[in-house]
């Protein structure tokens, strides 16, 4: 219902019926060739979980196949570099699978030896404690692929006796504040947690009306729905490419209950980060 300038109340036009009719007409106009192209595109955009060395699919979801007590997920190049430098060098991690996907923004690599410039999503567990899992995801997971990713990783009925930690970055211009973003010390961390996460956060909580996006938001929402304790550490930065200052901004997270027992040698980790940055600079240079 709506009121006109003169005060009388009239029925507002409804587009629901019109839109349904348009969709029906579109379906009628669709040729068998169009339908086949659509089916092929759906198949192409399917998220598959594989054993990367053998290229065979996992029969069940990753966390249904392997018991998990801690799951640390790094999304984006800087978060991935942080785990590579400060966590993965402190123990022996065994690869248990990888996500294979394609979309308009990325195609995951088939290379056995991964480099910082490539798109990949690989899962590991700690050999000394196989219930500790880690995911390094440098590829973009599109909106229509996020639910598939969650189902292939967590399953349709995930166990609640695990804790999930998510690390990612956003550009500082996405941070909503009454101050000018120019006056903010960049990079900086904010945290967002599910209702069942009871441990203290390692930084300030994300203020309203800020929101999170993409796969990190999907994972956190999934954990909230299934009552899984989870926390997202979001680094706001003005440098979205691989950057040592942004990587080191995640350091406060090393004091968290999930990570502190996994990190042994921080000075050595800093040296590993420097080597990683050098490798990235060489591979990114179009003249070499």
NUNUGU-970604 format. One line per field, with one value per residue (C-alpha): residue in one letter; x, y, z; residue number from 1. Coordinates in pm, 1 decimal. Layout:
BEGIN
res <- [A  ...]
u <- [X  ...]
v <- [Y  ...]
w <- [Z  ...]
n <- [NUM  ...]
REM end
This chain:
BEGIN
res <- [X  X  X  X  X  X  X  X  X  X  X  X  X  X  X  X  X  X  X  X  X  X  X  X  X  X  X  X  X  X  X  X  X  X  X  X  X  X  X  X  X  X  X  X  X  X  X  X  X  X  X  X  X  X  X  X  X  X  X  X  X  X  X  X  X  X  X  X  X  X  X  X  X  X  X  X  X  X  X  X  X  X  X  X  X  X  X  X  X  X  X  X  X  X  X  X  X  X  X  X  X  X  X  X  X  X  X  X  X  X  X  X  X  X  X  X  X  X  X  X  X  X  X  X  X  X  X  X  X  X  X  X  X  X  X  X  X  X  X  X  X  X  X  X  X  X  X  X  X  X  X  X  X  X  X  X  X  X  X  X  X  X  X  X  X  X  X  X  X  X  X  X  X  X  X  X  X  X  X  X  X  X  X  X  X  X  X  X  X  X  X  X  X  X  X  X  X  X  X  X  X  X  X  X  X  X  X  X  X  X  X  X  X  X  X  X  X  X  X  X  X  X  X  X  X  X  X  X  X  X  X  X  X  X  X  X  X  X  X  X  X  X  X  X  X  X  X  X  X  X  X  X  X  X  X  X  X  X  X  X  X  X  X  X  X  X  X  X  X  X  X  X  X  X  X  X  X  X  X  X  X  X  X  X  X  X  X  X]
u <- [0.0  117.3  -8.3  -25.7  45.4  -327.0  -353.6  -559.8  -423.6  -363.7  -222.2  147.4  223.6  386.0  666.9  676.5  432.0  597.5  941.9  812.0  652.2  978.6  1170.9  919.7  947.6  1326.8  1315.0  1086.5  1322.6  1624.1  1749.3  1895.3  2238.1  2185.3  2090.2  2399.0  2624.8  2461.7  2516.0  2880.0  2934.4  2780.3  3011.0  3311.8  3236.0  3206.0  3438.5  3622.7  3831.3  4125.9  4435.8  4667.6  4942.6  4710.3  4434.2  4168.3  3856.3  3789.4  3482.2  3354.6  3409.3  3758.1  3660.5  3437.1  3736.1  3980.4  3902.7  3977.4  4024.9  4176.7  4128.3  4331.6  4230.4  4440.3  4261.6  4458.3  4830.1  4933.7  4750.8  4895.1  5247.1  5195.1  5108.9  5392.7  5648.7  5533.4  5340.3  5433.8  5808.4  5758.3  5650.9  5606.0  5282.1  5144.0  4920.1  4581.2  4396.5  4335.4  4033.7  4018.1  3807.9  3766.9  3587.9  3621.9  3891.0  4110.2  4207.6  4380.2  4724.0  4817.5  5181.2  5321.5  5560.1  5353.4  5473.5  5328.6  5218.2  4991.2  4628.7  4581.2  4377.3  4562.2  4485.1  4743.2  4747.9  5024.6  5210.2  5270.9  4903.9  4688.8  4375.6  4532.6  4441.6  4556.0  4424.1  4618.7  4379.9  4527.9  4254.3  3925.5  3617.4  3318.2  2986.6  2815.1  3106.9  3126.7  2853.9  3013.6  3350.3  3193.0  3017.5  3331.0  3544.0  3312.1  3039.9  2663.7  2669.7  2999.9  3134.8  3115.9  3418.9  3668.1  3780.8  3817.3  4052.3  4028.2  4289.0  4232.8  4285.8  4070.2  4169.1  4157.5  3901.5  3648.3  3675.7  3377.5  3465.7  3375.8  3747.5  3936.2  4100.8  4414.5  4461.5  4440.6  4763.3  4777.8  4782.2  4570.4  4374.2  4010.3  3831.9  3482.6  3375.1  3083.2  2861.6  3023.6  3380.5  3472.1  3848.6  3969.8  4044.4  4401.2  4285.3  3983.2  3652.9  3520.2  3293.4  2950.4  2851.3  3153.6  3085.8  3298.7  3289.9  3343.8  3471.7  3575.0  3216.2  3076.1  3297.5  3213.5  2838.7  2855.4  3025.9  2768.1  2478.7  2638.3  2750.5  3118.4  3356.6  3522.9  3705.8  3799.9  4107.7  4074.0  4377.3  4295.3  4582.0  4655.2  4870.9  4680.0  4973.6  5220.7  5368.5  5595.5  5444.2  5092.1  5206.5  5365.0  5044.3  4902.0  5171.0  4937.7  4741.3  5047.1  4951.5  4607.8  4532.9  4500.6  4840.5  5076.6  5153.6  5233.9  5497.7  5852.0  6107.2  5987.1  6332.5  6371.4  6015.6  6107.8  6401.7  6171.4  5934.6  6221.9  6313.1  5948.0  5930.1  6248.3  6105.8  5782.9  5969.1  6170.0  5859.7  5658.2  5925.9  5823.6  6182.0  6338.7]
v <- [0.0  356.0  711.9  961.1  1334.1  1398.1  1159.4  874.7  521.0  311.9  -34.9  -28.5  -227.2  -566.4  -690.1  -1046.0  -1183.8  -996.2  -1130.6  -1488.2  -1448.6  -1310.4  -1609.6  -1853.1  -1679.9  -1693.7  -2068.1  -2125.3  -1933.0  -2135.0  -2379.5  -2727.4  -2579.6  -2305.4  -2565.3  -2774.2  -2466.6  -2389.5  -2749.8  -2741.7  -2412.8  -2557.0  -2860.2  -2636.0  -2428.3  -2734.3  -2737.0  -3069.1  -3193.6  -3403.4  -3578.1  -3346.9  -3601.8  -3869.0  -3636.7  -3873.3  -3728.4  -3761.2  -3981.2  -3784.8  -3434.7  -3362.5  -3329.9  -3637.6  -3838.5  -3696.7  -3606.2  -3239.4  -3045.6  -2724.8  -2585.6  -2279.5  -2125.3  -1861.3  -1685.5  -1452.0  -1415.0  -1230.4  -1467.7  -1767.1  -1620.2  -1570.5  -1938.7  -2052.6  -1845.1  -1862.0  -2189.0  -2441.5  -2418.1  -2526.3  -2882.3  -3142.4  -3085.7  -3349.2  -3258.6  -3434.0  -3273.4  -2971.6  -2787.9  -2772.1  -2489.4  -2249.9  -1915.2  -1582.1  -1463.5  -1767.0  -2116.9  -2334.5  -2460.2  -2822.5  -2764.7  -2993.3  -2721.3  -2414.8  -2055.4  -1737.1  -1604.2  -1904.2  -1971.6  -2275.2  -2413.8  -2688.7  -2869.3  -3010.8  -3181.9  -3188.0  -3520.7  -3511.5  -3426.8  -3521.1  -3357.5  -3012.7  -2895.0  -2602.8  -2460.8  -2228.4  -2068.3  -1809.3  -1850.7  -1660.2  -1871.5  -1717.0  -1660.5  -1952.3  -2183.3  -2099.8  -2341.3  -2619.3  -2544.2  -2557.8  -2888.9  -3048.7  -2935.8  -2945.2  -3182.8  -3162.7  -3233.4  -3105.0  -3199.5  -2925.1  -3034.3  -2831.1  -2468.8  -2272.0  -1975.3  -1774.0  -1521.6  -1279.9  -922.1  -639.4  -302.9  -25.2  166.3  -108.9  -15.3  193.7  461.1  820.5  909.4  953.0  625.4  833.3  886.2  513.1  318.9  69.3  -230.1  -318.2  -619.8  -665.7  -983.0  -1123.9  -1440.9  -1680.2  -1700.3  -2027.4  -1893.9  -1827.9  -1755.3  -1392.7  -1233.1  -1116.5  -772.0  -539.5  -675.3  -549.4  -249.1  -200.0  -126.0  -311.2  -642.3  -926.8  -1060.8  -1359.7  -1699.8  -1575.4  -1455.4  -1785.5  -1993.2  -1777.6  -1787.7  -2165.2  -2201.4  -1973.3  -2180.6  -2511.5  -2367.3  -2428.9  -2202.2  -1983.2  -1651.7  -1442.0  -1218.5  -949.6  -739.4  -401.8  -285.8  -40.7  -300.0  -600.8  -764.9  -978.1  -737.8  -817.1  -544.5  -676.7  -1036.5  -937.2  -756.1  -1105.2  -1165.5  -1096.2  -1407.6  -1620.7  -1571.3  -1731.2  -2073.6  -2224.3  -2109.8  -2056.9  -2429.4  -2454.1  -2178.8  -2246.4  -2017.3  -1664.1  -1524.3  -1818.2  -1754.3  -1392.8  -1515.0  -1756.2  -1467.0  -1263.3  -1555.6  -1593.0  -1223.7  -1251.5  -1553.9  -1364.8  -1058.7  -1275.6  -1461.4  -1139.0  -963.0  -978.0  -902.8  -1213.8]
w <- [0.0  -66.4  -8.3  -298.3  -280.6  -224.5  69.7  -79.8  -30.5  -343.6  -405.8  -499.3  -814.1  -746.3  -972.1  -830.1  -1085.8  -1370.9  -1279.3  -1262.5  -1604.6  -1745.6  -1605.5  -1758.3  -2096.3  -2072.5  -1996.1  -2294.7  -2525.7  -2402.2  -2664.2  -2589.4  -2672.0  -2410.7  -2149.6  -2230.5  -2197.6  -1861.8  -1741.0  -1849.6  -1667.0  -1347.6  -1374.9  -1438.8  -1127.0  -903.2  -603.0  -571.7  -280.6  -396.7  -276.1  -468.1  -528.5  -677.8  -812.2  -666.6  -498.6  -126.2  -78.4  224.6  360.4  493.3  860.7  845.8  722.1  978.9  1343.9  1415.3  1741.5  1597.1  1248.8  1144.1  811.0  633.0  345.1  118.3  41.0  358.5  594.8  405.0  433.1  808.2  861.9  632.6  824.6  1186.8  1221.9  954.1  1023.3  1387.2  1312.8  1041.1  850.4  617.7  325.9  340.9  49.4  -169.8  -310.3  -688.6  -829.8  -1119.0  -1147.2  -1329.5  -1085.5  -1035.1  -1136.4  -875.5  -970.9  -1040.8  -941.9  -671.8  -548.5  -453.2  -488.1  -328.7  -670.3  -749.1  -651.4  -429.2  -138.9  47.7  375.8  618.9  955.2  1215.7  1218.2  1595.3  1660.8  1356.5  1501.1  1438.5  1088.7  880.8  553.1  324.9  76.2  -159.6  -423.6  -452.8  -375.8  -556.0  -380.0  -557.4  -461.0  -89.7  24.4  -181.0  -15.1  332.0  261.0  114.6  410.1  714.8  593.5  636.4  1010.9  1154.4  1497.4  1757.2  1964.6  1761.3  1753.7  1431.2  1378.3  1054.3  936.7  648.2  525.5  391.6  251.7  509.9  299.1  390.9  759.0  871.7  1127.1  1211.3  1183.9  859.9  754.7  679.8  1055.1  1138.6  1205.8  920.9  936.9  1242.5  1365.4  1459.8  1573.7  1528.0  1708.7  1728.4  2036.0  2149.8  2137.5  2502.1  2489.3  2502.9  2164.4  2094.8  1975.3  1984.1  1855.7  1522.8  1578.8  1420.6  1145.5  998.5  825.7  691.4  337.3  109.6  233.4  583.8  639.6  506.7  741.0  1044.5  966.8  922.4  1261.1  1425.7  1286.2  1395.4  1733.1  1663.5  1861.6  1598.5  1575.8  1274.1  1288.6  1024.0  932.3  778.6  558.0  279.6  94.4  -41.3  -220.7  -22.3  232.4  533.7  755.4  692.0  755.9  1088.2  1192.5  1266.0  1533.4  1832.8  1726.7  1818.3  2185.4  2131.2  2280.4  1931.5  1804.2  2098.7  2138.0  1762.8  1747.2  1871.4  1709.6  1621.5  1516.4  1274.5  1149.5  1071.9  861.3  675.3  603.5  454.2  224.6  124.1  34.3  -174.9  -362.4  -426.0  -560.2  -802.5  -928.3  -961.6  -1168.1  -1537.7  -1644.1  -1484.6]
n <- [1  2  3  4  5  6  7  8  9  10  11  12  13  14  15  16  17  18  19  20  21  22  23  24  25  26  27  28  29  30  31  32  33  34  35  36  37  38  39  40  41  42  43  44  45  46  47  48  49  50  51  52  53  54  55  56  57  58  59  60  61  62  63  64  65  66  67  68  69  70  71  72  73  74  75  76  77  78  79  80  81  82  83  84  85  86  87  88  89  90  91  92  93  94  95  96  97  98  99  100  101  102  103  104  105  106  107  108  109  110  111  112  113  114  115  116  117  118  119  120  121  122  123  124  125  126  127  128  129  130  131  132  133  134  135  136  137  138  139  140  141  142  143  144  145  146  147  148  149  150  151  152  153  154  155  156  157  158  159  160  161  162  163  164  165  166  167  168  169  170  171  172  173  174  175  176  177  178  179  180  181  182  183  184  185  186  187  188  189  190  191  192  193  194  195  196  197  198  199  200  201  202  203  204  205  206  207  208  209  210  211  212  213  214  215  216  217  218  219  220  221  222  223  224  225  226  227  228  229  230  231  232  233  234  235  236  237  238  239  240  241  242  243  244  245  246  247  248  249  250  251  252  253  254  255  256  257  258  259  260  261  262  263  264  265  266  267  268  269  270  271  272  273  274  275  276  277  278  279  280  281  282  283  284  285  286  287  288]
REM end
